[in-house]
Amino acid sequence: MDAMADRQITLGLGTIVTDNYGQKNPEGFSELLAYAAQAGIVSLDTAAAYGRGDSERILGRLLSETG
């Protein structure tokens, strides 16, 4: 069995709503999520500390718009 077959990659969304990892870019959020979905990423980390809830609000808005 492939050792990576049952592993899951999680995308940390703090990179898009904080300046901790470079310049924040909330406008690129939908493009990032589309790329992540294409890559098979299904786990998203939206820790409340990321932008004081901004990642959750933006993700919620995008999900309500796209279904």
N, C-alpha and C positions, 0 to 999 in steps of 0.2 A: 504494500500500500504506500502511496506517495505521502511523505511526511507533511507536505503542505496542503493536502487535499481537504482536511477538515479545519484549516485555519481561517480566521476571519480578519480582514483588515478594517480598522475603524478610522474614519476621517475626523480629525479634530477641527471643529469649525471656529476655534479661537483665532486661527490664522487670518480669517476674513474680516473679523469685526474689532480686532485690537491692533495696536501698533507694536506689540511685543515681538513680532516675527517679521518686521518690515512694515511697509506702508499698507494700512488697511484698505480694503476694496470691497465694500458691501455690494457695489454694482455688479461685481463679477460672481456673486453668489450663485445665481441660477446656472451660469456656464460651468462653474466648479461642480455643482451637484449633477449636472448632465454628464460631465466627464466621469465623475465618480460612479454613476450608475452604469455607464458603458464599460467601466473597468471592473464591474462586479462588486463594488463596495456597497454594502447594505447597512452598515452600522455607522451612525453619526454621533459624535460626542459634542453635546451642546452645553457643557458645564455652565452653570449660572454665572460663574466668574468671567466668562467670555463676553466682554462688552456689556456687563450688567444686564444680561437677558436679551441683548440684541440678536444673538445667534438664534435663539428660540423664536423671537418675534419674526425675524426675516424668514426663517424656515417655515414657520406656520403660515405666513402670508403666501409664500411660494407654493406650498402644498395645497392651500385652498384655491389658488389660481389655476393650478395644473391638474389637480385631482390626484 
